[in-house]
């Protein structure tokens, strides 16, 4: 649509703004680092494993010393955690999984292929040289970068970092994000309902998403529909010294929409209006050096723009490198005959069919309806200017990835 910023261009600009300033870093205990973003590359100070060890319970021996009979005297027993003596020539060692391979041994025969006697063993099946041996540095070599800056530490990364002996790691401090909602019609959950009002779903929705993305939420409550009240709320957010300010509502062109005007009076408006449906009015700017994002007021518009626009911005602002969700191509169980002038994200559910999984469209796609998002498995991306037939593959973004950082 002419005059509107495309979704991909908006995301690129948002990420560029976010990466201009990253949070300060701190060191935290590894056990408390899961979900945090690494602030510096981490190199291993050691080989992993640090010494060659056995991958099996069995017999350790020198392959070149094995006689034609396949029988060797057992000269020692090696359990995990014990330091072995060098292997006596022409002998074998009884060894267990994870135990250090003795000097002089180069191969392990699994116990299932061994016949044990009182003080000797006969190999019924001769393994290849170096079989069942984990060499030193098999997983990680000393000096190797094992996790890069900008990676969010998950269970696998935590385990890898721990395997090199690290007790703490450098991470970016958690992003503090102020959230506020504008609207005279808003009631807080728990308040008595009155005519003309609706309950405020936007702040709980945003708080849940932000917490899932690793942010610390600063709840600044609801804001009355006036320019003075909006300016006061934004000034309060600046005073809180947060890292980002996010509002919902008041960014359109109605007489009671004051966020855009307040932003322009107090700070700077970088762009406004994006070619996305739902959620066209999205304001991005800066107040007192703090990035500001103004989302629409309709709950589904807040939900979609938060997932598609706020998420990459906030992840990049936290220092995370990998921020784009992976889309899957799945057949549509519906058609689109008339091409739209904006990229549209619709709520869909994966259903089984005779030909495999298909995307079923929820019948209620109103920007004010949230029930469809609880029903849905994710969002189907309908490109602007494109029509399609049922059965054609279209991009699908699962909520399971969008909810995650």
N, C-alpha and C positions, 0 to 999 in steps of 0.2 A: 504494500500500500504506500503511495507516495507520501513522503514526509515522516514516515515511521522508520525507526531503526530496526533492522533485522535481528532476530533472536541470536544468531551466531555472532554477529557484529557486536551486539550488546554484551554478550558473555565475554568476548575478547577484550572489550573496553573495561568491563568490570574487573576482570582478572589483572589487566594491566594496572589499574588503579590500586588493587589490593596488594600487588607485589612491590609497590613503591615503598612500603614501610611494613616491616615484620615485627612481631612482638619481641621483647627482650627474652633472653634464655635463662634457664636455671638448671641445676643438676638435681635429679630426683632419683630415689631408690628404684631399681629395676622393677621390683614388685609393684610399684605405684606408677609405672610408666606406660602401662597398656592404654592405648587410645591417644597417647600424646604424640606430637610431631617432633621428630628428631631434628635438633638444631645444627648438628655438625656431622660430617662423615665419621663413622667409627671403623677403625682398623683393628684387626685382631693382633694382640700382643703375643700370640702363641699358635702353634699348630693344633688342629683339632682333627682326630685325636692326637694328643701330645706324643704318644708312643704307639708303635704297632701293637695291635691286640687281636684276639681271636673273635671271629664272628659266630663261632659255634662251640658247643660242648664237644670235646673230642680229644685228639692227640696232635701235639705239635712236634714236628721233626724236620730234619734237613733232607730235602728231596734227594740230593746227590748221595747221601749216606744210606739210603734205603736198600737193604739187600734184596736179592731176587726172591727170597722166601717171603718178603713183606713183613717179617717179624723183627721187633725191636724191644730191647729191655726198657722198662719205664724207670727213669732215674729221678723224677721229681713230680710233684703235684702242684699246680698253680691255680689258685682261685682269684677271682676279681678283687682288686685292691691290694694284692700282695706283690712284692718285688721278687722276681725269679732269679735264680742263679743261672749263669751261662749253661747252655745245654751241653752235657757231656757228649763227646763224639760217639756216633753209632748208637745213640739212645733216643728215646722219645720222652715227652713230658705229658702227663695227664693235664689237660687245660680246660677251662670253663669260659663261657661267653663273657667277653669284656676283659678277660685277664691279659696281662702284658705278655707278648711273645718273647720267649727267652732268646738272648743272643746266641746265634748259631742255628736257630730254627728259621725256616722260611715258608712252611706249609702247615696247614691244619687239616686233618682228616676228621670228618664228622663221626661221632661215636656210633651211629647206626651202621657204619661201614667198618667197624672194628670188632675183633674178637679178643676179649680180654682173658688173660691167664693170671696166675698168682703175682708175678712181677714182670710180665711182658705183655705185648699186644701184637696181633697180626692184622694187617690191613687187608680186608677182603676186596676192596676196590681202591685202586691207587688214584688219588686226585692229581690234578695238574699242579705244577709249581706255583706257589703263592696262593693256592685255593684257600678260601675261607679266612683270609688274613685282611684285616683293615690296616692299611699302612698309615704311618704318621702323616698328618696333613691331608688325609683322604677327603675330609669335608671342607676344612679351612686351612689355608697356609698362612703362616705368620706374615703380617704386613698387609694382608688382603683387606680391602674395604668390604665389610660384611653387610652393613646397612648404610644407605646414603642419607644425607641431610634432606629433609622434606618428606621422608617416609613416615607414615603413621605406624606406630609400633603395635603389632597385633600379636597373637599367641605364638606364631611361628618365629617372628622376629625376637620376641622376648626370650624364647628358648635358645635361639642362636646366639644372642648376646650373652646369655648366661653361660653357654658352653665355652665361651672364651674367658670366663672368670670375672666379667664385669659385674659390679655391685650397684653402680649408678650410671646414669647416662645424661647427656645434655639435651634438653627439650625446650621448645618455645613455651612461654607462659601461656596459660589459658586466655583465650580472647573473652573480654568482658563486653557483652552486647546489651545495650539498653533497648527495651521494647515498650512501645506505647501504642494505644489505640484511640482514634478520634471518633467522636460521634455522640450527639445529645441523646440518641435513641438507645444507647447501650446500657444494659444492666449487667451487674456482675452475677455469676452463678451463685445462688443462695439468696439473692434479694427477691423480694416479692414482685411478681410480674405486674406491670401496669400497661394499660392500653397505649399503643403507639411505640412500644419499646421491644427490643429483642435482646436476648442474652449475648454477651460478648464471648464469642468463640475464637476470635482471632488471636488474642493474647495467649490463651492456653495452647492453641495450635502451634503458634510460633515458638513458645517456650519449649514445647515438646520436641519440635524439630531442632531447635538450637542446641538443646541439651544432648540430643542424639549426635549432633555434629561436633561435640566436644567443647561447646562454648559455655561460659558462665553467664547466666541471664540476670539482668538487672531490670526488674519490673517497675516501670514508671506509671502504670495505671492507665486510666482512661482520661481523655482530654475533651473538653467541651468544644462545640463547633463555633469558635470565634478566633479571629486572627490573634488577639491578645493572649488567649489561653494557649494557642498553639505555639506562639513565640515563647511564652513562659515555660512550657513543657520542654521545648528544644533547648532552652538555656539551662534548665535543670539537668538535662541529660549531659550537656557539656560540663557542668559543674561536677557531675559524678565521675568525670575523668575516665569514661568508658572508651573502648577501642572502636566501636561501631554503634550507630544509632539506627534502629529500624522502627518505622511506624506503619500502621495500617489505616487506610481511609484518608479522605480529604485531599487526594492528589488529582482529582478530575477537574472539570471546569465549572462546576456548579457554584452557586452563590454561597453555599455552606462548606465549600472545599477550600481550606486555608493553608494546607501544608506547603504547596508549591510557592505561594506568596511569602510565607514565613521563611522558607529556605532561601529565597532570593534576597530577602531583607537582611537576614542574619549571616548568610554565608554565600555559597556558590552553587548554582545548578549546572551540572555537567551535561545531562541529557534527560529527556522526558518523552514518553510515549514509545512503545515498542510494538512491533508487528507480531503480537502473540494473542491468542485467544484460548481461554479467558485471560484478562489482566492487562489490557493495553496501557493504561496509565501507570507507569512506574517512574518515579523520580530518583535520580542519583546525583548526589552532590557532596558538599563539605560544609561543616559548621565548626568554626573554631579549630580547624585542623583535624576534625573527626569525620570520617566518612559517614554519609547519611544515605539511607535507602528508604524511599517512601513507596510502600506497596498499596494496591487498591484496597477497597473496603469490603467487597463481597467475599464471603468466606472461601469459596472455591477459587476465586481469583488470587486470594492471599496464598492459598495452598499451592497452586500451580506456580505462581511467580517465585515463591519461596524455594520450591524444589528445583526449579529450572534456572533461576537467576541469583537468588540470595545464596543458595548452597555453593556454587562454584566461587562466588566472591568471598564468602566466609572461609572456605577451605584454603583458598589461595592466601587470604589475609593471615591465616594461621601458619603459613609457610609450607603447606602441603603441596607436593609437586603433582601427583596424580589426582586430578579433580573431575575428569569427565566421566560420567556414568556410561557403562557399556550398553548399547541398544541391541536387541535381538530382532531378527526378521521373522515374523510369524504371519500366517495367512489370516486375512480379515474375514470375519464371519458376517460382514456387512459391506455395503457399497457406498460410494460417495459420487453422486452424479454431477453435482454442481461444485466447481472449484471455488475454494474460499480465497479471500484476499489477504488473509493472515495465516501464519502457521498456527494450527490448532492442536491442542493436546486434549484427548478425550479419555474418559475413564472406561477401561475395558477389563474383562475377566477372561482368563484362559479356560476354555472348555474343550472337552474331548469330542471328537467327531470320527466318523468312519475313516476319514483320510488323515487323521492325526489332530494335534491341537490347533484350535482356531481362536481368534480374539472376538469375544462377544461384546457388543456395545451396550452400555447401560442406557435405558431410555430417557433418563433425566440428566441432561448435561447443563443445567442452569448454573450460572456463576454463583448463585446463592445457596446451592444444595451441597451438603457434605455427605449425605447418606451414600451417595454413589461411590465415594472414595473409600468408605469402609467396605463396601461390596467388592470393589475392584481389586485386581492384582497389580495394576500399574496403569501406565499411560501409553496410548497409541499416538504416534506423531503423524499428523496429516499435513503434508507440506502445502504451503500456499500455492495456488494455481494448478493443483493436481487433483484429478478425479481418478477413481479406481473401481474395479469390479470386486465382488465377493470372491474370495479365494486368492486374491493377489497378496503377496507378502508386503507388509508395512513394518516400520520400525516400532518396537515395543520396549518401553522403559519400565522395568519392574520396580515397585515400591521398595522391595527388599534391598535394592542398591541405592535408591534415592534417599532412603532414611538413614543410610550409613555414611560416615565421612569418607 
